[in-house]
């Protein structure tokens, strides 16, 4: 068997083709995935469902006469940029649940999500906002989104329960900075800030597949993919223009690759606690995470949104070669 990647961080600006890459691999044979893509059957994590739930929560609270917790408005950015870190911490928890096969059984999925968010936000000094909501409003907001969150939790538990042998964990997310921003980006914006928040467990096992498009192309494709009422869909949701320009007007992946001290890696340096002579002391730990770029600046992925029976032979071949070349590079680096 070819070398299989353990954990892949699938990163790119919005609408760059991340979800299409995942869908393309779902239509490959097991042999193709293992031999040419160096991927086992995938176990998927993604922060977008949490972005969607944050919007849903704010919308329901507003209907009930309470204020927004997360966003400045329905189509506006986060009230506090540290919510980007909230999303990473949620992924950290999901990763631990997955690798440890933890199954979550709770009376209410929505109230479980509210408590999770409060616990994380308290750790980030954002406050326990759900604890401030009058009980009748909290219960009503929970009931409004219960079915959606319950379905999400069912899928999360199924992923955690899956056999992990010869599987590849894929963690998908997008990060960036304001249009015209200079490097390095100011935390908590950008990939550097995300890597600072990822758990050591993830960093120890991760490789990065970056889907490369320009910010201008990202905005164009974001506009084209958006469909009415598509907010809950991975393939069909659209990011508001203010957010595209303010949060995804650029990203720092090229900068991180260029400034790393090892070729084709992203360097992450962090202060950690270690045991030395029976005592906990501070130390600096460094990771050089392998990275490969799948060049999608000449659009190779949009066709994947069609029914597979309508995929053209030449566009399939171009996609296959571009992706397999990137994955081969990543496997050689890992």
C-alpha positions as a Markdown table, in Angstrom:
| # | Residue | x | y | z |
|---|---|---|---|---|
| 1 | Unk | 0.0 | 0.0 | 0.0 |
| 2 | Unk | 1.2 | 3.5 | -0.8 |
| 3 | Unk | 1.9 | 5.9 | 2.1 |
| 4 | Unk | -1.3 | 7.3 | 3.5 |
| 5 | Unk | -1.6 | 10.7 | 5.0 |
| 6 | Unk | -2.8 | 10.8 | 8.6 |
| 7 | Unk | -4.4 | 14.3 | 9.0 |
| 8 | Unk | -4.8 | 16.8 | 6.2 |
| 9 | Unk | -5.6 | 20.4 | 6.8 |
| 10 | Unk | -7.6 | 21.4 | 3.7 |
| 11 | Unk | -7.2 | 25.2 | 3.5 |
| 12 | Unk | -8.1 | 27.9 | 1.0 |
| 13 | Unk | -10.0 | 31.1 | 0.6 |
| 14 | Unk | -13.9 | 30.7 | 0.3 |
| 15 | Unk | -15.2 | 29.1 | -2.9 |
| 16 | Unk | -11.6 | 28.2 | -3.9 |
| 17 | Unk | -12.6 | 24.5 | -4.5 |
| 18 | Unk | -12.1 | 22.8 | -1.1 |
| 19 | Unk | -15.5 | 21.2 | -1.0 |
| 20 | Unk | -15.2 | 20.2 | -4.7 |
| 21 | Unk | -11.8 | 18.5 | -4.0 |
| 22 | Unk | -13.5 | 16.5 | -1.3 |
| 23 | Unk | -16.4 | 15.6 | -3.6 |
| 24 | Unk | -14.0 | 14.6 | -6.4 |
| 25 | Unk | -12.2 | 12.2 | -4.1 |
| 26 | Unk | -15.5 | 10.6 | -3.1 |
| 27 | Unk | -16.0 | 9.5 | -6.7 |
| 28 | Unk | -12.6 | 7.9 | -7.0 |
| 29 | Unk | -11.9 | 4.2 | -6.3 |
| 30 | Unk | -10.3 | 3.1 | -3.1 |
| 31 | Unk | -7.2 | 2.1 | -5.2 |
| 32 | Unk | -7.0 | 5.6 | -6.8 |
| 33 | Unk | -7.3 | 7.3 | -3.5 |
| 34 | Unk | -4.6 | 5.2 | -1.9 |
| 35 | Unk | -2.1 | 5.0 | -4.7 |
| 36 | Unk | -2.4 | 8.4 | -6.4 |
| 37 | Unk | -3.9 | 10.6 | -3.7 |
| 38 | Unk | -2.2 | 9.0 | -0.7 |
| 39 | Unk | -5.5 | 9.2 | 1.1 |
| 40 | Unk | -7.4 | 6.5 | 3.0 |
| 41 | Unk | -11.1 | 6.7 | 3.4 |
| 42 | Unk | -11.7 | 10.1 | 4.8 |
| 43 | Unk | -13.2 | 11.2 | 8.1 |
| 44 | Unk | -14.3 | 14.8 | 7.8 |
| 45 | Unk | -14.2 | 17.8 | 10.1 |
| 46 | Unk | -15.2 | 21.3 | 9.1 |
| 47 | Unk | -15.7 | 24.6 | 10.9 |
| 48 | Unk | -18.4 | 25.8 | 8.5 |
| 49 | Unk | -21.3 | 24.1 | 10.3 |
| 50 | Unk | -20.4 | 26.1 | 13.4 |
| 51 | Unk | -20.3 | 29.3 | 11.4 |
| 52 | Unk | -23.8 | 28.4 | 10.2 |
| 53 | Unk | -25.1 | 27.6 | 13.7 |
| 54 | Unk | -23.7 | 30.9 | 15.0 |
| 55 | Unk | -25.8 | 32.7 | 12.4 |
| 56 | Unk | -28.9 | 30.6 | 13.2 |
| 57 | Unk | -28.5 | 31.2 | 17.0 |
| 58 | Unk | -28.2 | 35.0 | 16.4 |
| 59 | Unk | -31.2 | 35.0 | 14.1 |
| 60 | Unk | -33.4 | 33.1 | 16.6 |
| 61 | Unk | -32.3 | 35.2 | 19.5 |
| 62 | Unk | -33.1 | 38.4 | 17.6 |
| 63 | Unk | -36.6 | 37.0 | 16.8 |
| 64 | Unk | -37.1 | 36.5 | 20.5 |
| 65 | Unk | -36.1 | 40.0 | 21.4 |
| 66 | Unk | -32.5 | 39.3 | 22.5 |
| 67 | Unk | -29.3 | 40.7 | 21.1 |
| 68 | Unk | -26.9 | 39.0 | 18.7 |
| 69 | Unk | -24.1 | 37.1 | 20.4 |
| 70 | Unk | -21.7 | 36.5 | 17.5 |
| 71 | Unk | -22.2 | 38.9 | 14.6 |
| 72 | Unk | -22.6 | 42.6 | 14.0 |
| 73 | Unk | -25.6 | 41.8 | 11.8 |
| 74 | Unk | -27.1 | 39.0 | 9.6 |
| 75 | Unk | -24.6 | 39.6 | 6.8 |
| 76 | Unk | -21.8 | 41.2 | 8.7 |
| 77 | Unk | -18.5 | 40.1 | 10.4 |
| 78 | Unk | -18.0 | 38.8 | 13.9 |
| 79 | Unk | -18.5 | 41.4 | 16.7 |
| 80 | Unk | -15.2 | 40.1 | 18.2 |
| 81 | Unk | -12.6 | 38.7 | 15.9 |
| 82 | Unk | -11.6 | 36.2 | 18.6 |
| 83 | Unk | -14.6 | 34.1 | 17.5 |
| 84 | Unk | -12.2 | 32.8 | 14.8 |
| 85 | Unk | -10.4 | 31.1 | 17.8 |
| 86 | Unk | -13.7 | 29.8 | 19.1 |
| 87 | Unk | -14.0 | 27.9 | 15.8 |
| 88 | Unk | -10.5 | 26.4 | 16.1 |
| 89 | Unk | -11.2 | 25.3 | 19.6 |
| 90 | Unk | -14.4 | 23.6 | 18.5 |
| 91 | Unk | -12.4 | 21.7 | 15.9 |
| 92 | Unk | -9.8 | 20.8 | 18.5 |
| 93 | Unk | -12.6 | 19.2 | 20.6 |
| 94 | Unk | -14.1 | 17.4 | 17.5 |
| 95 | Unk | -10.6 | 16.0 | 16.7 |
| 96 | Unk | -10.2 | 14.6 | 20.2 |
| 97 | Unk | -13.7 | 13.1 | 20.1 |
| 98 | Unk | -12.9 | 11.5 | 16.7 |
| 99 | Unk | -9.5 | 10.0 | 17.5 |
| 100 | Unk | -10.7 | 8.8 | 20.9 |
| 101 | Unk | -14.1 | 7.5 | 19.6 |
| 102 | Unk | -16.0 | 9.6 | 22.0 |
| 103 | Unk | -19.8 | 9.4 | 21.6 |
| 104 | Unk | -21.9 | 12.3 | 22.8 |
| 105 | Unk | -25.3 | 11.5 | 24.3 |
| 106 | Unk | -27.3 | 14.5 | 25.6 |
| 107 | Unk | -31.0 | 15.3 | 26.2 |
| 108 | Unk | -30.8 | 18.4 | 23.9 |
| 109 | Unk | -28.3 | 18.8 | 21.1 |
| 110 | Unk | -28.9 | 22.6 | 21.0 |
| 111 | Unk | -28.3 | 23.1 | 24.7 |
| 112 | Unk | -25.2 | 20.9 | 24.5 |
| 113 | Unk | -23.9 | 23.2 | 21.7 |
| 114 | Unk | -24.7 | 26.3 | 23.7 |
| 115 | Unk | -22.8 | 25.0 | 26.7 |
| 116 | Unk | -19.8 | 24.0 | 24.5 |
| 117 | Unk | -19.7 | 27.5 | 23.0 |
| 118 | Unk | -19.9 | 29.1 | 26.5 |
| 119 | Unk | -17.1 | 27.0 | 27.9 |
| 120 | Unk | -14.8 | 27.8 | 25.0 |
| 121 | Unk | -15.7 | 31.5 | 24.9 |
| 122 | Unk | -15.0 | 31.8 | 28.6 |
| 123 | Unk | -11.6 | 30.3 | 28.1 |
| 124 | Unk | -10.9 | 32.9 | 25.4 |
| 125 | Unk | -12.2 | 35.7 | 27.7 |
| 126 | Unk | -15.3 | 36.3 | 25.5 |
| 127 | Unk | -17.7 | 35.6 | 28.3 |
| 128 | Unk | -20.5 | 33.1 | 29.0 |
| 129 | Unk | -23.1 | 34.8 | 26.9 |
| 130 | Unk | -25.6 | 31.9 | 26.9 |
| 131 | Unk | -25.5 | 32.0 | 30.7 |
| 132 | Unk | -26.9 | 35.6 | 30.5 |
| 133 | Unk | -29.9 | 34.7 | 28.3 |
| 134 | Unk | -33.2 | 34.5 | 30.2 |
| 135 | Unk | -34.1 | 30.8 | 30.5 |
| 136 | Unk | -37.3 | 31.0 | 28.5 |
| 137 | Unk | -35.5 | 32.7 | 25.6 |
| 138 | Unk | -32.7 | 30.2 | 25.7 |
| 139 | Unk | -35.1 | 27.2 | 25.7 |
| 140 | Unk | -37.1 | 28.7 | 22.8 |
| 141 | Unk | -33.9 | 29.4 | 20.7 |
| 142 | Unk | -32.8 | 25.9 | 21.4 |
| 143 | Unk | -36.0 | 24.4 | 20.2 |
| 144 | Unk | -35.8 | 26.4 | 17.0 |
| 145 | Unk | -32.5 | 24.9 | 16.0 |
| 146 | Unk | -32.7 | 21.5 | 17.8 |
| 147 | Unk | -33.4 | 19.4 | 14.7 |
| 148 | Unk | -30.5 | 20.9 | 12.8 |
| 149 | Unk | -28.0 | 20.5 | 15.7 |
| 150 | Unk | -29.3 | 17.0 | 16.4 |
| 151 | Unk | -28.6 | 15.9 | 12.8 |
| 152 | Unk | -25.1 | 17.5 | 13.1 |
| 153 | Unk | -24.4 | 15.6 | 16.3 |
| 154 | Unk | -25.6 | 12.3 | 14.8 |
| 155 | Unk | -23.1 | 12.8 | 12.0 |
| 156 | Unk | -20.4 | 13.8 | 14.4 |
| 157 | Unk | -21.0 | 10.7 | 16.5 |
| 158 | Unk | -21.0 | 8.5 | 13.4 |
| 159 | Unk | -17.6 | 9.9 | 12.4 |
| 160 | Unk | -16.2 | 9.4 | 15.9 |
| 161 | Unk | -17.5 | 5.8 | 16.0 |
| 162 | Unk | -15.9 | 4.9 | 12.7 |
| 163 | Unk | -12.9 | 2.5 | 12.5 |
| 164 | Unk | -9.8 | 4.7 | 12.2 |
| 165 | Unk | -7.5 | 2.1 | 10.6 |
| 166 | Unk | -6.1 | 3.3 | 7.2 |
| 167 | Unk | -8.3 | 6.4 | 7.4 |
| 168 | Unk | -7.3 | 10.0 | 6.7 |
| 169 | Unk | -8.8 | 12.8 | 8.8 |
| 170 | Unk | -9.5 | 15.9 | 6.7 |
| 171 | Unk | -10.0 | 19.2 | 8.5 |
| 172 | Unk | -11.4 | 22.0 | 6.3 |
| 173 | Unk | -11.4 | 25.7 | 7.0 |
| 174 | Unk | -10.8 | 29.1 | 5.4 |
| 175 | Unk | -8.9 | 32.0 | 6.9 |
| 176 | Unk | -7.6 | 35.3 | 5.6 |
| 177 | Unk | -7.3 | 39.1 | 6.2 |
| 178 | Unk | -8.5 | 42.4 | 5.0 |
| 179 | Unk | -8.2 | 43.3 | 1.3 |
| 180 | Unk | -4.8 | 45.1 | 0.9 |
| 181 | Unk | -3.5 | 44.0 | 4.3 |
| 182 | Unk | 0.3 | 43.7 | 4.8 |
| 183 | Unk | 2.0 | 40.6 | 6.1 |
| 184 | Unk | 2.2 | 39.3 | 8.7 |
| 185 | Unk | -1.6 | 39.4 | 9.4 |
| 186 | Unk | -2.7 | 40.6 | 12.8 |
| 187 | Unk | -4.1 | 37.8 | 14.9 |
| 188 | Unk | -6.7 | 36.3 | 15.2 |
| 189 | Unk | -6.9 | 36.8 | 11.4 |
| 190 | Unk | -5.0 | 34.5 | 9.1 |
| 191 | Unk | -3.6 | 30.9 | 9.0 |
| 192 | Unk | -0.7 | 31.8 | 11.4 |
| 193 | Unk | -3.2 | 32.6 | 14.1 |
| 194 | Unk | -5.1 | 29.4 | 13.4 |
| 195 | Unk | -2.0 | 27.3 | 13.7 |
| 196 | Unk | -1.2 | 28.9 | 17.0 |
| 197 | Unk | -4.6 | 27.7 | 18.3 |
| 198 | Unk | -4.6 | 24.2 | 16.9 |
| 199 | Unk | -3.9 | 21.5 | 19.5 |
| 200 | Unk | -0.5 | 19.9 | 19.7 |
| 201 | Unk | -2.2 | 16.6 | 18.8 |
| 202 | Unk | -3.3 | 18.0 | 15.4 |
| 203 | Unk | 0.0 | 19.7 | 14.7 |
| 204 | Unk | 1.9 | 16.5 | 15.4 |
| 205 | Unk | 0.0 | 14.6 | 12.8 |
| 206 | Unk | -0.9 | 17.2 | 10.2 |
| 207 | Unk | 0.0 | 18.0 | 6.6 |
| 208 | Unk | -1.5 | 21.0 | 4.6 |
| 209 | Unk | -3.2 | 20.8 | 1.2 |
| 210 | Unk | -3.7 | 24.4 | 0.1 |
| 211 | Unk | -6.1 | 25.1 | -2.8 |
| 212 | Unk | -4.6 | 28.1 | -4.5 |
| 213 | Unk | -6.7 | 30.8 | -6.1 |
| 214 | Unk | -6.4 | 34.6 | -6.1 |
| 215 | Unk | -8.6 | 36.6 | -3.8 |
| 216 | Unk | -10.3 | 38.1 | -6.9 |
| 217 | Unk | -11.1 | 34.6 | -8.2 |
| 218 | Unk | -12.4 | 33.6 | -4.7 |
| 219 | Unk | -14.8 | 36.5 | -4.7 |
| 220 | Unk | -16.0 | 35.7 | -8.3 |
| 221 | Unk | -16.6 | 32.0 | -7.5 |
| 222 | Unk | -18.2 | 32.9 | -4.1 |
| 223 | Unk | -20.8 | 35.0 | -6.0 |
| 224 | Unk | -21.4 | 32.3 | -8.6 |
| 225 | Unk | -21.9 | 29.5 | -6.1 |
| 226 | Unk | -24.3 | 31.3 | -3.8 |
| 227 | Unk | -27.9 | 30.0 | -4.0 |
| 228 | Unk | -31.0 | 31.3 | -2.2 |
| 229 | Unk | -31.4 | 29.5 | 1.1 |
| 230 | Unk | -28.1 | 27.8 | 0.6 |
| 231 | Unk | -26.6 | 28.9 | 3.9 |
| 232 | Unk | -26.6 | 25.4 | 5.4 |
| 233 | Unk | -25.0 | 23.8 | 2.3 |
| 234 | Unk | -21.3 | 23.3 | 2.1 |
| 235 | Unk | -21.4 | 23.6 | -1.7 |
| 236 | Unk | -24.0 | 26.4 | -2.2 |
| 237 | Unk | -23.5 | 28.9 | 0.6 |
| 238 | Unk | -22.3 | 32.4 | -0.1 |
| 239 | Unk | -20.1 | 34.7 | 2.1 |
| 240 | Unk | -21.3 | 38.3 | 2.3 |
| 241 | Unk | -19.3 | 40.9 | 0.4 |
| 242 | Unk | -18.3 | 42.8 | 3.5 |
| 243 | Unk | -16.9 | 39.6 | 5.0 |
| 244 | Unk | -15.1 | 38.6 | 1.8 |
| 245 | Unk | -13.3 | 42.0 | 1.7 |
| 246 | Unk | -12.7 | 42.4 | 5.4 |
| 247 | Unk | -11.9 | 38.8 | 6.4 |
| 248 | Unk | -10.9 | 37.1 | 3.1 |
| 249 | Unk | -9.5 | 39.9 | 1.0 |
| 250 | Unk | -6.1 | 38.2 | 1.1 |
| 251 | Unk | -4.5 | 35.3 | 3.1 |
| 252 | Unk | -1.1 | 34.6 | 4.5 |
| 253 | Unk | -0.3 | 31.1 | 3.1 |
| 254 | Unk | 2.3 | 32.3 | 0.6 |
| 255 | Unk | 3.9 | 34.5 | 3.2 |
| 256 | Unk | 4.1 | 31.6 | 5.7 |
| 257 | Unk | 5.7 | 29.3 | 3.1 |
| 258 | Unk | 8.2 | 31.9 | 2.0 |
| 259 | Unk | 9.3 | 32.8 | 5.5 |
| 260 | Unk | 9.6 | 29.2 | 6.8 |
| 261 | Unk | 13.1 | 28.0 | 7.6 |
| 262 | Unk | 12.4 | 24.7 | 5.7 |
| 263 | Unk | 11.2 | 24.5 | 2.1 |
| 264 | Unk | 7.6 | 23.5 | 1.5 |
| 265 | Unk | 6.6 | 23.8 | 5.1 |
| 266 | Unk | 4.8 | 26.2 | 7.4 |
| 267 | Unk | 6.7 | 26.8 | 10.6 |
| 268 | Unk | 4.8 | 27.0 | 13.9 |
| 269 | Unk | 6.6 | 28.0 | 17.0 |
| 270 | Unk | 4.8 | 27.9 | 20.4 |
| 271 | Unk | 5.6 | 28.1 | 24.1 |
| 272 | Unk | 4.5 | 24.9 | 25.8 |
| 273 | Unk | 4.9 | 23.4 | 29.2 |
| 274 | Unk | 7.0 | 20.3 | 29.6 |
| 275 | Unk | 8.1 | 18.2 | 32.6 |
| 276 | Unk | 11.7 | 18.6 | 33.6 |
| 277 | Unk | 13.1 | 16.9 | 36.7 |
| 278 | Unk | 9.6 | 16.4 | 37.9 |
| 279 | Unk | 8.5 | 20.0 | 37.5 |
| 280 | Unk | 6.5 | 21.7 | 34.8 |
| 281 | Unk | 8.6 | 24.4 | 32.9 |
| 282 | Unk | 8.1 | 26.5 | 29.8 |
| 283 | Unk | 9.8 | 25.5 | 26.6 |
| 284 | Unk | 9.7 | 26.4 | 22.9 |
| 285 | Unk | 8.4 | 23.8 | 20.6 |
| 286 | Unk | 8.6 | 24.0 | 16.8 |
| 287 | Unk | 6.7 | 22.2 | 14.1 |
| 288 | Unk | 7.5 | 22.4 | 10.3 |
| 289 | Unk | 4.2 | 21.3 | 8.8 |
| 290 | Unk | 4.5 | 19.9 | 5.3 |
| 291 | Unk | 2.5 | 21.9 | 2.7 |
| 292 | Unk | 1.6 | 21.4 | -1.0 |
| 293 | Unk | -0.4 | 23.8 | -3.2 |
| 294 | Unk | -3.0 | 22.5 | -5.6 |
| 295 | Unk | -3.0 | 25.2 | -8.2 |
| 296 | Unk | -6.6 | 26.1 | -9.0 |
| 297 | Unk | -5.9 | 29.6 | -10.4 |
| 298 | Unk | -6.9 | 28.2 | -13.8 |
| 299 | Unk | -10.3 | 26.8 | -12.6 |
| 300 | Unk | -10.0 | 23.0 | -12.5 |
| 301 | Unk | -12.8 | 22.3 | -10.0 |
| 302 | Unk | -16.1 | 24.0 | -10.9 |
| 303 | Unk | -17.2 | 21.1 | -13.1 |
| 304 | Unk | -17.3 | 18.9 | -10.0 |
| 305 | Unk | -20.4 | 20.7 | -8.9 |
| 306 | Unk | -22.3 | 19.0 | -11.8 |
| 307 | Unk | -23.7 | 15.5 | -11.7 |
| 308 | Unk | -20.8 | 13.1 | -12.2 |
| 309 | Unk | -22.4 | 11.7 | -15.4 |
| 310 | Unk | -21.9 | 15.2 | -16.9 |
| 311 | Unk | -18.2 | 15.5 | -16.0 |
| 312 | Unk | -16.1 | 16.0 | -19.2 |
| 313 | Unk | -13.2 | 13.6 | -19.9 |
| 314 | Unk | -10.6 | 16.4 | -20.4 |
| 315 | Unk | -11.6 | 18.4 | -17.3 |
| 316 | Unk | -11.5 | 15.2 | -15.2 |
| 317 | Unk | -8.0 | 14.4 | -16.5 |
| 318 | Unk | -6.7 | 17.9 | -15.7 |
| 319 | Unk | -8.2 | 17.8 | -12.2 |
| 320 | Unk | -6.9 | 14.3 | -11.5 |
| 321 | Unk | -3.3 | 15.2 | -12.6 |
| 322 | Unk | -3.2 | 18.5 | -10.7 |
| 323 | Unk | -4.6 | 17.0 | -7.5 |
| 324 | Unk | -2.5 | 13.8 | -7.6 |
| 325 | Unk | 0.7 | 15.8 | -8.3 |
| 326 | Unk | 0.0 | 17.9 | -5.2 |
| 327 | Unk | -0.9 | 14.9 | -3.0 |
| 328 | Unk | 2.3 | 13.0 | -4.2 |
| 329 | Unk | 4.3 | 16.0 | -3.1 |
| 330 | Unk | 2.6 | 16.1 | 0.2 |
| 331 | Unk | 3.2 | 12.4 | 0.8 |
| 332 | Unk | 6.9 | 12.8 | 0.0 |
| 333 | Unk | 7.2 | 15.7 | 2.5 |
| 334 | Unk | 5.3 | 14.0 | 5.3 |
